[in-house]
């Protein structure tokens, strides 16, 4: 059994219960312990000008008690640990990723508005955690576009051929191996491309789309080669598609086991952690669980 746990963040909401079940199944696949965490938020944490007489009374955590009851009597469960913490979930949960394989949470927590597609805590954790974060959506999300060309379990991963991330591809292949699934690689390229020839005048560039698509596919195949060698049992199909990367990934999420996307690397002029518009759009609209994978740390 791996020492690093899978963490399930719970708060008593229906979405977090769904995420708990997903995390439990993933811990089984990884032969890893499951750490169930509830972060209790108090006014003193969320509002600096609010004073309280003292710390909260020491008592049992009803959210964790409910989880214990839910999981009691199940056979063959992984090692279970229950942790109650205090603070702002969006700040506390990312810190737990430093010694975890995976952190799993629902799209919305108990305190979120029902109209929100993704809560603020989910965004903060996906952006800041040191480990991959899986956000489990509610059932019934409709996505538009063509469905998968063939049936069977799939792990979908978005590949930016101009700046590929080895962590992203390695995670996708590892997940596919655990699930006996194939990897569907989406490599989108910008099209149509237009250039300015005069003020207010756009003209199509002298670029052949077939050539761009061919080059994108060749680059993608090259980046996949070492991962195919590491996981020869995993089939990986690369697709070079024109236009909106987020739209292609959301369309591919229909009936997928998992969609894997990355975060932006920190840059000199933008040192804060960032997710990028594609990752945010996929988190908001994908029908399947979405894994946000942190980038390879820069070399010193």
MIKOL-425822 format. One record per residue (C-alpha): x, y, z; residue number from 1. Coordinates in Angstrom, 1 decimal. Layout:
BEGIN
       u       v       w  tikol
       X       Y       Z    NUM
...
//
This chain:
BEGIN
       u       v       w  tikol
     0.0     0.0     0.0      1
     1.3     3.5    -0.9      2
     1.9     5.7     2.1      3
     0.5     8.8     0.3      4
    -3.3     9.0     0.7      5
    -6.1    10.0    -1.6      6
    -7.9    12.8     0.1      7
   -11.7    13.3    -0.1      8
   -12.9    16.7     1.0      9
   -16.4    16.5     2.5     10
   -18.9    19.1     3.9     11
   -22.1    17.2     4.1     12
   -23.4    18.3     0.7     13
   -24.7    16.0    -2.0     14
   -21.8    16.9    -4.2     15
   -19.2    16.1    -1.6     16
   -20.9    12.7    -1.0     17
   -20.6    12.0    -4.7     18
   -16.9    13.0    -4.6     19
   -16.4    10.8    -1.6     20
   -17.6     7.7    -3.5     21
   -15.4     8.6    -6.4     22
   -12.4     9.0    -4.2     23
   -13.1     5.7    -2.4     24
   -13.1     3.9    -5.8     25
    -9.9     5.6    -6.8     26
    -8.2     4.7    -3.6     27
    -9.1     1.1    -4.2     28
    -7.5     1.3    -7.7     29
    -4.3     2.8    -6.3     30
    -4.2     0.6    -3.2     31
    -3.9     3.8    -1.2     32
    -5.4     4.9     2.1     33
    -8.3     7.3     2.0     34
    -8.2    10.4     4.2     35
   -11.6    12.0     4.6     36
   -11.3    15.7     5.6     37
   -13.8    18.2     6.7     38
   -12.7    21.8     7.1     39
   -15.0    23.7     9.5     40
   -15.2    27.3     8.6     41
   -15.8    29.9    11.3     42
   -16.6    33.6    11.2     43
   -13.2    34.6    12.6     44
   -11.5    33.0     9.6     45
   -13.7    34.5     6.9     46
   -14.1    38.0     8.4     47
   -11.1    39.7    10.0     48
   -13.2    42.2    11.9     49
   -15.3    39.6    13.7     50
   -14.2    38.7    17.2     51
   -15.2    35.5    19.1     52
   -14.9    34.8    22.7     53
   -12.7    31.7    22.2     54
   -12.2    28.7    20.1     55
   -15.1    26.5    19.1     56
   -16.2    24.0    21.6     57
   -14.5    20.6    21.4     58
   -17.1    18.2    20.1     59
   -17.6    15.5    17.5     60
   -17.8    16.5    13.9     61
   -21.3    15.7    12.6     62
   -20.1    15.7     8.9     63
   -17.4    13.1     9.6     64
   -19.8    11.1    11.8     65
   -22.2    10.9     8.9     66
   -19.4     9.6     6.6     67
   -18.4     7.0     9.2     68
   -22.0     5.8     9.3     69
   -22.2     5.7     5.5     70
   -19.0     3.6     5.2     71
   -19.6     1.4     8.2     72
   -19.8    -2.3     7.3     73
   -18.4    -2.1     3.8     74
   -16.1    -4.9     3.0     75
   -12.7    -4.4     1.6     76
   -12.4    -0.7     2.2     77
    -8.9     0.9     2.0     78
    -7.3     2.3     5.2     79
    -9.6     5.1     6.3     80
    -8.6     8.2     8.3     81
   -10.9    11.0     9.4     82
    -9.6    14.5     9.9     83
   -11.4    17.6    11.1     84
    -9.7    21.0    10.5     85
   -10.7    24.6    11.1     86
   -10.2    27.4     8.7     87
   -11.2    28.6     5.2     88
   -11.5    25.5     3.0     89
   -10.0    27.2    -0.1     90
    -6.9    28.0     1.9     91
    -6.6    24.9     4.1     92
    -7.3    22.1     1.5     93
    -4.5    23.0    -1.0     94
    -2.0    22.7     1.8     95
    -3.0    19.1     2.3     96
    -1.9    18.2    -1.2     97
     1.8    18.4    -0.3     98
     1.7    14.7     0.9     99
    -1.2    13.3    -1.1    100
    -1.5    11.4    -4.3    101
    -4.8    13.1    -5.2    102
    -7.4    15.5    -3.7    103
   -11.0    15.0    -4.6    104
   -13.9    17.3    -4.1    105
   -17.4    18.1    -5.5    106
   -18.3    20.9    -7.8    107
   -20.2    22.9    -5.2    108
   -20.1    22.8    -1.4    109
   -22.9    23.3     1.1    110
   -22.4    27.1     1.2    111
   -22.5    27.7    -2.5    112
   -25.4    29.1    -4.6    113
   -27.2    26.4    -6.5    114
   -26.8    28.4    -9.7    115
   -23.0    28.2    -9.6    116
   -21.4    25.6   -11.8    117
   -18.3    25.5    -9.6    118
   -17.8    26.8    -6.1    119
   -15.0    29.2    -5.1    120
   -13.4    26.5    -2.9    121
   -13.2    24.1    -5.9    122
   -11.5    26.8    -8.0    123
    -9.0    27.7    -5.3    124
    -8.1    24.1    -4.5    125
    -7.7    23.2    -8.2    126
    -5.5    26.2    -8.7    127
    -3.3    26.0    -5.6    128
    -2.9    22.3    -4.5    129
     0.5    20.7    -5.0    130
    -1.1    17.4    -6.1    131
    -3.6    16.6    -8.8    132
    -7.1    17.7    -7.9    133
   -10.2    15.9    -9.2    134
   -13.5    17.8    -9.3    135
   -16.6    15.6    -9.6    136
   -19.5    17.2   -11.3    137
   -23.2    16.7   -10.6    138
   -24.9    14.1   -12.9    139
   -26.8    15.0   -16.0    140
   -24.6    17.8   -17.4    141
   -25.4    18.1   -21.1    142
   -22.5    18.6   -23.5    143
   -22.8    19.5   -27.2    144
   -20.8    18.1   -30.1    145
   -20.1    14.6   -31.4    146
   -19.8    11.7   -29.0    147
   -17.0     9.3   -28.9    148
   -16.3     7.3   -32.1    149
   -16.2     4.0   -30.3    150
   -17.4     2.7   -26.9    151
   -15.3     1.7   -24.0    152
   -13.6     3.5   -21.1    153
   -11.6     6.6   -22.0    154
    -9.3     9.0   -20.2    155
    -9.3    12.3   -22.2    156
    -6.3    14.6   -22.0    157
    -5.7    18.0   -23.5    158
    -2.2    18.5   -25.1    159
    -0.8    21.9   -26.0    160
     1.9    20.9   -28.5    161
     3.6    24.3   -28.2    162
     4.2    23.8   -24.4    163
     3.6    20.1   -23.5    164
     3.7    19.1   -19.8    165
     5.1    15.7   -18.9    166
     3.2    15.6   -15.6    167
    -0.1    15.9   -17.5    168
     0.6    13.1   -19.9    169
     2.1    10.8   -17.2    170
    -1.0    11.3   -15.0    171
    -3.4    10.5   -17.9    172
    -1.5     7.3   -18.8    173
    -1.3     6.2   -15.2    174
    -5.1     6.8   -14.7    175
    -5.8     4.9   -18.0    176
    -3.7     2.0   -16.8    177
    -5.5     1.8   -13.5    178
    -8.9     1.8   -15.3    179
    -8.0    -0.5   -18.2    180
    -8.9     2.5   -20.5    181
    -7.6     4.1   -23.6    182
    -6.2     7.6   -23.7    183
    -7.9    10.1   -26.0    184
    -5.5    12.9   -26.7    185
    -7.0    16.2   -27.9    186
    -4.4    18.5   -29.5    187
    -6.2    21.6   -30.7    188
    -4.7    24.1   -33.1    189
    -5.9    27.7   -33.8    190
    -8.1    27.9   -36.9    191
    -9.1    29.9   -38.8    192
    -6.0    32.1   -38.5    193
    -6.4    35.6   -39.8    194
    -3.8    38.4   -40.1    195
    -4.2    42.2   -40.5    196
    -3.1    43.6   -43.8    197
    -4.4    47.1   -43.3    198
    -6.3    49.0   -40.6    199
    -9.7    47.3   -40.3    200
    -9.0    44.6   -43.0    201
    -8.5    40.9   -42.2    202
    -7.2    38.5   -44.7    203
    -6.7    34.7   -44.5    204
    -3.0    33.8   -44.1    205
    -1.3    31.7   -46.8    206
    -1.3    28.6   -44.6    207
    -2.6    25.3   -45.5    208
    -4.9    23.8   -42.8    209
    -4.0    20.2   -43.7    210
    -0.3    21.0   -43.2    211
    -1.0    22.6   -39.8    212
    -3.1    19.6   -38.7    213
    -0.5    17.2   -39.9    214
     2.3    19.0   -38.1    215
     0.2    19.1   -34.9    216
    -0.5    15.4   -35.1    217
     3.2    14.6   -35.7    218
     4.2    16.7   -32.6    219
     1.6    15.1   -30.5    220
     2.8    11.6   -31.5    221
     6.3    12.5   -30.6    222
     5.3    13.7   -27.1    223
     3.3    10.5   -26.5    224
     6.1     8.2   -27.5    225
     7.9     7.9   -24.0    226
     4.5     7.4   -22.3    227
     3.5     4.7   -24.6    228
     6.8     3.0   -23.9    229
     6.2     3.3   -20.2    230
     2.7     1.9   -20.5    231
     2.7    -0.4   -23.5    232
    -0.7    -1.9   -22.4    233
    -2.4     1.5   -22.8    234
    -3.7     2.5   -26.2    235
    -3.4     6.2   -26.9    236
    -5.1     7.9   -29.9    237
    -4.1    11.5   -30.8    238
    -6.6    13.8   -32.5    239
    -5.5    17.1   -34.0    240
    -8.6    19.3   -34.1    241
    -9.1    22.9   -35.2    242
   -10.4    25.7   -33.1    243
   -11.6    25.8   -29.4    244
    -9.6    23.4   -27.2    245
   -12.1    23.8   -24.3    246
   -15.0    23.0   -26.6    247
   -13.4    19.8   -27.9    248
   -12.5    18.7   -24.4    249
   -16.0    19.3   -23.0    250
   -17.5    17.4   -26.0    251
   -15.1    14.5   -25.4    252
   -16.1    14.4   -21.7    253
   -19.4    12.7   -22.6    254
   -19.2     9.2   -21.1    255
   -15.5     9.6   -20.3    256
   -14.0     8.2   -17.2    257
   -11.9    11.4   -16.6    258
   -10.8    14.5   -18.4    259
    -7.2    15.6   -17.6    260
    -6.2    19.2   -17.9    261
    -3.2    21.3   -16.7    262
    -2.4    24.5   -14.9    263
    -0.2    27.3   -16.3    264
     3.4    27.4   -15.2    265
     4.4    30.3   -13.1    266
     6.1    33.0   -15.1    267
     8.4    35.8   -14.2    268
     5.8    38.5   -14.8    269
     2.9    36.3   -13.5    270
     4.3    34.5   -10.4    271
     0.9    33.6    -9.0    272
    -0.6    30.2    -9.7    273
    -3.0    30.3   -12.7    274
    -5.3    27.7   -14.3    275
    -6.0    29.3   -17.7    276
    -9.2    29.8   -19.6    277
    -9.4    26.3   -21.1    278
    -9.0    24.6   -17.7    279
   -11.6    26.8   -16.1    280
   -14.1    26.2   -19.0    281
   -13.6    22.5   -18.8    282
   -14.1    22.5   -15.0    283
   -17.3    24.5   -15.5    284
   -18.9    22.5   -18.3    285
   -17.5    18.9   -18.5    286
   -19.9    16.0   -18.0    287
   -17.2    13.8   -16.4    288
   -14.9    14.3   -13.5    289
   -12.0    16.6   -14.3    290
    -8.4    16.2   -13.0    291
    -6.3    19.4   -12.8    292
    -2.6    18.5   -12.8    293
     0.0    20.9   -11.5    294
     2.9    21.5   -14.0    295
     6.4    20.1   -13.7    296
     8.3    22.4   -11.3    297
    10.8    24.6   -13.0    298
    14.4    23.6   -12.7    299
    16.6    25.7   -10.4    300
//
